[in-house]
Each structure stands twice: as structure tokens, then as C-alpha cells.
Amino acid sequence: MTRLYISADLEGACGVVSTHHCAAQPDRAAYDWAVSQLEMEVAAVVEAALDHGVSHILVNDSHYTMTNLMLDQVDPRVSLLTGKPKRCAMSAGLDNTFDAAIYVGYHAKAGTHQGVLCHTFHSKLFDVSINGVSYGEGGINALYASVIHGVPLILTSGDRAYLSEIRSLIPALEAVETKVGLTYTAAQCHPLETVLEAYTAKTRQVLENRASWKQNLLSLPGPYELKITFINPLAADAANTIPGVTRLDGTTLLFKTDDFQTVYQMLQSCYSILAYTQYLE
């Protein structure tokens, strides 16, 4: 009986290269098309997993409003976690009853050369580091899965820059490359049929090699120093209202704790509160 957790972002999906693809405004048609791409990619993983005998799959819609995937477009045998706010956001619903995690449609961290639509949780965040090491969304979510729940990341997908980033943490991680970034908003995209075939093949491959999953578990013992650098002082001002943070300079906050669960939720609190700054700019 295998329980599988899938976190689905959008920026790393095949063909997605524009901010118009990532939100319903200002271009609904572009966004709807991008979501259809993501739905096909998630469906390819789900179908292969169910065909392989996976007993339970939870898909967590992890992009922006987190209301992108439509329930009628998801296999009826799958549970869909949709909407926000939700505790632990991109990792919501994950616990130690799951055997493995798969991240679909992920992207590189903020500031990455040739990282398509690269960012780290929020456009106003410039960098996130834990104990002196800079991480992107994939790395932080994989750490959370491993450190808190003992769940390994066994497969992921996205552009080439993201795959290079996440494999620096998990060298043996299997992956599906969807495109090769040229600039922040341009990429050479692989044929969709080839990408979907790769999802099917890679999902089957990782599920047939369960004995190797433990090598993907990450370890990061505490205590932890979470350092968050924002793109401007106003964003840092807003996040600085959270109790327990130390202001290091105009754009950087520091938070210390012995608990990685608190690290993750502190980070979520910081980028969630940034929505407030749009009313001040």
C-alpha cells in the first residue's frame, strides 16, 4: 500500500514562460492554457502511479491562489487539496503517512540565470537561506518533507535551471525536464508528447525502485538560522512586524529556532504578510 503526495506548481510546466500564463489577470486565455498544460502533466504522473498500484494520491495545488486545478479535471480516485490560506502552503496536507513525494512544475530560485519565471515563494523575496545555505522552493519543500515527516522526494519536474538546483541537494533525484530557459521569460520547450511520455516512464521507474528512496532523504539538524532578504525596505518593514525576528539591515531579517516546522511556517508568514505592502506602494 503506497501513499503518494504530489505538490503541483505552474511556472515549471511545459510551455509556461510568461507572467500572463501564471494568473487569470491580465490574460485569462493564456492562464487557462497554462493550467491545461499543468493538468496534463499531473494526470500523466497520476495515471502511471495508479496503474502501478499506488493506493492513495493527494494532489496539493501549490501555485499562487492555489485554485488552479479543477476537480473535474483530476482523476476521481485522487484527493485534491485546493485553496488558500492553508497551513504549510505548498506542503499542506503532507504527513508521515505518505511514502514519497513528487513535485510537478517547479522552478528555480530567485535570481537564477536562465531560470524561467524564477522566484522564491514571493516576488518581493530576493533570497532565503537556512544556516547560511541559499534555497529555492523545491529545496525548502524537500527539506520540510524529509526533516519533519521523513518523506523523500523521488521525482520532480521543471526547467533545466531548476533541475540543476534541486540535484545539487539530491544528486540521485529522477526528473523530467520540461524546457531549457533562455531568459526569465523565454525558453526552448520540449515537445509536449515527449514530456508526457517522460512523466509516465519516470513515474514507473521510481515506483519500481522503492529500495532507493531513502537515499533522497535530506538531513538538516538544528538549531536553525533563517535569513530572508527582501527586494526593498518596505517589504522588510512589513515582515518585521512578526514577533521574534531580528532586523539585520534595510532588507534582511533573521529568525532563530530549534524547530524546522517553525522555520517553514515563519517563512510562510513572511511571504504571506507581503500582500499588505501592495496597499502602501
Secondary structure as the mmCIF struct_conf table of DSSP 4:
data_model
#
loop_
_struct_conf.conf_type_id
_struct_conf.id
_struct_conf.beg_label_comp_id
_struct_conf.beg_label_asym_id
_struct_conf.beg_label_seq_id
_struct_conf.end_label_comp_id
_struct_conf.end_label_asym_id
_struct_conf.end_label_seq_id
STRN STRN1 ARG A 3 ALA A 8
BEND BEND1 LEU A 10 LEU A 10
TURN_TY1_P TURN_TY1_P1 GLU A 11 GLY A 12
BEND BEND2 ALA A 13 ALA A 13
TURN_TY1_P TURN_TY1_P2 CYS A 14 GLY A 15
BEND BEND3 SER A 18 SER A 18
HELX_RH_AL_P HELX_RH_AL_P1 THR A 19 CYS A 22
BEND BEND4 ALA A 23 ALA A 23
TURN_TY1_P TURN_TY1_P3 ALA A 24 PRO A 26
HELX_RH_AL_P HELX_RH_AL_P2 ARG A 28 ASP A 51
TURN_TY1_P TURN_TY1_P4 HIS A 52 GLY A 53
STRN STRN2 HIS A 56 ASP A 61
BEND BEND5 HIS A 63 HIS A 63
TURN_TY1_P TURN_TY1_P5 TYR A 64 THR A 65
BEND BEND6 MET A 66 MET A 66
BEND BEND7 LEU A 69 LEU A 69
HELX_RH_3T_P HELX_RH_3T_P1 LEU A 71 GLN A 73
BEND BEND8 VAL A 74 VAL A 74
TURN_TY1_P TURN_TY1_P6 PRO A 76 ARG A 77
BEND BEND9 VAL A 78 VAL A 78
STRN STRN3 SER A 79 LEU A 81
BEND BEND10 LYS A 84 PRO A 85
TURN_TY1_P TURN_TY1_P7 ARG A 87 CYS A 88
HELX_RH_3T_P HELX_RH_3T_P2 ALA A 89 SER A 91
TURN_TY1_P TURN_TY1_P8 ALA A 92 GLY A 93
TURN_TY1_P TURN_TY1_P9 ASN A 96 THR A 97
BEND BEND11 ASP A 99 ASP A 99
STRN STRN4 ALA A 100 TYR A 106
HELX_LH_PP_P HELX_LH_PP_P1 ALA A 108 LYS A 109
TURN_TY1_P TURN_TY1_P10 ALA A 110 GLY A 111
TURN_TY1_P TURN_TY1_P11 HIS A 113 GLN A 114
TURN_TY1_P TURN_TY1_P12 VAL A 116 LEU A 117
BEND BEND12 THR A 120 HIS A 122
TURN_TY1_P TURN_TY1_P13 SER A 123 LYS A 124
STRN STRN5 LEU A 125 ILE A 130
TURN_TY1_P TURN_TY1_P14 ASN A 131 GLY A 132
STRN STRN6 VAL A 133 SER A 134
HELX_RH_AL_P HELX_RH_AL_P3 GLU A 137 HIS A 149
STRN STRN7 LEU A 153 ASP A 159
HELX_RH_AL_P HELX_RH_AL_P4 ARG A 160 ARG A 167
TURN_TY1_P TURN_TY1_P15 SER A 168 LEU A 169
TURN_TY1_P TURN_TY1_P16 PRO A 171 ALA A 172
STRN STRN8 GLU A 174 THR A 183
TURN_TY1_P TURN_TY1_P17 TYR A 184 THR A 185
STRN STRN9 ALA A 186 CYS A 189
HELX_LH_PP_P HELX_LH_PP_P2 HIS A 190 PRO A 191
HELX_RH_AL_P HELX_RH_AL_P5 LEU A 192 LEU A 207
TURN_TY1_P TURN_TY1_P18 GLU A 208 ASN A 209
HELX_RH_3T_P HELX_RH_3T_P3 ARG A 210 ASN A 216
BEND BEND13 GLY A 222 GLY A 222
STRN STRN10 TYR A 224 PHE A 230
BEND BEND14 ILE A 231 ASN A 232
HELX_RH_AL_P HELX_RH_AL_P6 PRO A 233 ALA A 239
TURN_TY1_P TURN_TY1_P19 ASN A 240 THR A 241
BEND BEND15 ILE A 242 ILE A 242
TURN_TY1_P TURN_TY1_P20 PRO A 243 GLY A 244
STRN STRN11 THR A 246 ARG A 247
BEND BEND16 ASP A 249 THR A 251
STRN STRN12 THR A 252 THR A 257
BEND BEND17 ASP A 258 ASP A 258
HELX_RH_AL_P HELX_RH_AL_P7 PHE A 260 ILE A 273
HELX_RH_3T_P HELX_RH_3T_P4 LEU A 274 TYR A 279
TURN_TY1_P TURN_TY1_P21 LEU A 280 LEU A 280
#
